[in-house]
């Protein structure tokens, strides 16, 4: 509960002190700058309990990153829809889209029932094409040089590639006191080719007394929808790398640039704040797997997770 309280206090502070800012999506946000929260991973796995957070979506997304994949087909094969909107937008704005006018779908309210029905119909068509049509998936399912590409296949000026995850694991094993245990997703040259420039831009590991800690710098953070995913994802990543390096887990430190609540999420945040946190669950990892690159979704189990019900909110695209 102590770990979760840090997140809830951040939400309260944004509602009380956040300044209203316009944003890329034209939704509007209440925003603060330069905040930090910490989670002791020895006290439980930080999957929030004041609303249901779907762990399997978080795990399949992380595995997608670790594979170096950038196409949403893998996610859809695991019933994970969290990146759909960015790929869908590319399709409906293309010359090959022949359906009803959806040019302004990112600005339309899904509370408009007619629009919602048409949106869902076209999204179902899109998802089916991604899963069944290789060429369509290649054209519209790929999100460009996003996290998986930067983590596993960073392209150098000489045309070579750097596997940052593999390299940082090796460095933790061989030189755990190094101050260079970093992975960056922010590659300025590749930003124009990304569906969404990386929000979680840089993370660093730290080894102390046989325990591995991780600090994430996140340039932009949707505190209601995105941050609960980010917390659990980087906690899972820390557990996996600690296991491979034969270390215990330490802290996950979450440092923010612009941390915000979207204007159309305020009531949802207030509902979440009205709930009392419960005990955090524990994470069980398949002990037979030795490499971080060998895991699949069934190698993880969350034990003792008893959250409050989910709270839905629209994604700003």
N, C-alpha and C positions, 0 to 999 in steps of 0.2 A: 504493500500500500504506500510505503514511503516513497518508493521509486515513482509510482504513478502520480503522487501528489505534486511532484515537480512539474509534470506536464500540465496538470490542472491549474496550478498557480500561474503558469505561463499564459494559459487561456484567459484566466481572470485578469491578468495584467494588461493583455492586449485589449480586452473589452473596456477596461477602465481608462487606459492611458494611450491607446493606439491612435495615431493620426489617420484621418481618412485620405486615401490616395487613389487616384485613377490608375488603371493597369491595362496591360496588353489586351485582356479579354473584354474590357469595357464593363466589367461587373462591379468594380470598386472593392477596396479592401480597407480594413483597419489594421495598421501596421506599426511594428516597432523594429528597431535596428540594434544588432549586436547583443543578443541574449544567449544564454547557455543553460542547459539542464544536464544532469548527470544520473546515471543508473548503475548501481552496484549489481553486476550480473551474478554474483554469488547469492544474492537475496531472492532470486527467482528470474524467470524469463520475462522481459518487459513487454508482454502482450496486454494492452490496456483492457481493463475489466469494466470500466464505466460505459462501454459500448462494445458490442461484439466486433472483433477485428479478425478477418478471415486468414488464418495462418497459411493455409495451402496456397492462396494467391501470392502471399509474400514469399513463400519458399520457392514456388515455381518461377516467379519473377527473378529471384536471386540466382537460381540455377540457370536461367536464360542468360543473365549477365555473365555468369562464370563460364558458360559455353562459348562466349564470344559471339553469340547470335544477336542479330538486329532485326529479324523478321518475326512478325507477330504470329506466324503459323504455329510455331512451337507453343506459344502461350494459349492459342485457341485450342490446340490439341489437348491442353490441360485445363480447359474450361476457364481460362483466365482472360478476362475482357478489359483489363485496366489500361491497356495502351491502344484500344481500338479507335478512339476518337481521332487521334492524330493521323492514323493510316486512312481511316474512312474519309476524313477531310480531303486528303490528297486525291482520292478517287472521285468524290462528288464535284470537285473543282476541275477535274480533267475533261478533255474533249471526248473521252471514251464513255463518260457517264451519260446514259440516255434516259434516266428516270425523271421524275418530277423535279421542279426547281428546288434545290436544296442549298443554293449558294450561301444563304444567310443562316444555315442551321446552327452555327456557333453562337449566334446572337438571339435566337428564338427560344422562348420558354417552353420547356417540355411539359408545362402545365396546360398548354394549348393542346386539347385532346386530339384534334384532327392532325396537327403537326406531329404530335407524339406517335400516333399510329403510323403515319407515313415514314417517320424517322426509323421506328423499330422495324418496319417492313424492309426498308432499304438496307438497314444494318444487317438484318438476317441474310439478305441476298449477298451482301458484301462478305460476311463471315463464311458463308458456304463456298463462295468463289475462292477465298483465300485457302480454305481447307482442301478443295478438290481440283483447282486449276493452277498448275505449276507456274505458268507464264503470268497469270493474274497476280499470284502471290509474289512473284519476283518484281512485278511492276508497282504494286500498290501495298504490299505487306511489309516492305522493308522501310525502316525508319531512318536510315542513313547512319552516320557515324556516332551513334548513341553509346550508352554505357558499355555494352559488351565489346564493341569495337575498340573503345579507348582502353578498357581494362586489359584485354587480351591481345589486341593487334594494333597498338599505337604505331602509326606510320611515321617514319623518320624522314628527314630531308634527303637522305641518300636512298630512299625507297625500301629500306629494311623495316622490320616490325619489331616491336618490343612487347613482350608478355609481362605486363606489370604485376599481375597477381602471382605468377610463377616466380618472378624475380624477388618480390617482397617476402614470399614464404621462404625462399632460400636464404635471404638475408637475415630473417628472424632466426633461422636455425643456426647460421654460422656466425652472426655478429649481432646478438640481441640487444646490445647497448647502443647500436647505431641510431643516430638521429635522422637517418634518411629512410625510415621505414614508411614510405609514402606511396600512394597511388592517386593519380590525377585523372579526372574525366574531362577537364577543361582544356581543350586544344583549340586555340583561337583560329587556326587555319581551317578547322573543320566545322566551326559553328554554322556557317551558311548551309552546310549539307546535313544538318540535323533537324529532325522533326520538332524537337524541343531541346534547346541548349541545356546542358546538364544542370539540374538544380542542386543535387548533392555533388559538389565539384571536386573535393579533395578529402582523403582520409589518411590518417597517420596512426601507426601502431607504436606501442610502448611496452616494454617488458620490465617488470619489477618483481623481484622475489618469486620468480617462477610463474607469474601471472601475466596474461596478455590483455592490455587495454587498447581501445580504439577511440580516436576522436575524429568526428566528421565535421567538416565545414560545409554548410548548406547555404548557398547564396540567396535562395528564394524558397520559402517554406509555407505551404498551405497547411496551417496547423490543425485543421479539423480533419480533412480527408487524407492528406499526404503524410504528415509527420508520424501518425501512429504506425503506418507502413514502414517508414524510414527507420524508426526506432527498432522495430522488430527485425527488419532486414539486416541492419548492421550488427545487431546483437547476434543474430544467427551467423552472419559472416565471421564475427569474432570467435564464436564457439567453434566453428569449423576449422579456422586457421589455428586456433589454440590447440585443438585436438591433433591436427597434423604435426604441429611443432612440439607436441608433448608438454604443453603448458596448461595451467589452470586459466580460468577467465577472471579478468579484473573488472574494469569499468568500461561503460560506453559513455562517452562525453559528446553531447550534441550541441554544436556551436552554430549560431544562425547569423546570417546577414539580415535580409528583410524577412521577418517572420510575421505572418498575417492571417487574419480571418476574413474570408470573403463576405461581402455585405449580405449575400443570400445564404450564409451559414450561421448567422448570429443566433437565431432561435434554436438551431440544433446544438450549438455550443452551450447555450444556457440550459437546455435539457440535460446535456451530459454533465454539466457542473452541479446539477441538482441531485445527482446520484452519488452514493457512497462507494468508494473503491473496495474491491475484494482482494483476497490473497492472490498473488501472482502465481501462474502455473510454473511447471518445470519442463525443460526440454530434454528429450531422450534422442540420441543419435545412434544409428547403426554402428556398432563397434567393429564390425567386420570390414568396413570400408576404410582404407588408409589415406587415399588421395582425395583432396577437395574436389577434384574434377570427376570423381567416380560416382558421386551421389545421384540418386533420383528422388522423386517426391515422396516415395514410400519409406525412405531411410530416416525420416524425422517423425517424432511423435510428441505432441503437447499433452502433458498430464496435469489434471486438476484444474482445467480452465472452465470457469463458471461465470461468464460475463453477464452484464445487463444486455437487454436486446439491442440489436443494431439500430443505428440512426441514419437514415438516408439523406443525401444532399446532392445537388447537381455538381458535375465537374465543369470547371471553367476551362474552355479550350481556346 
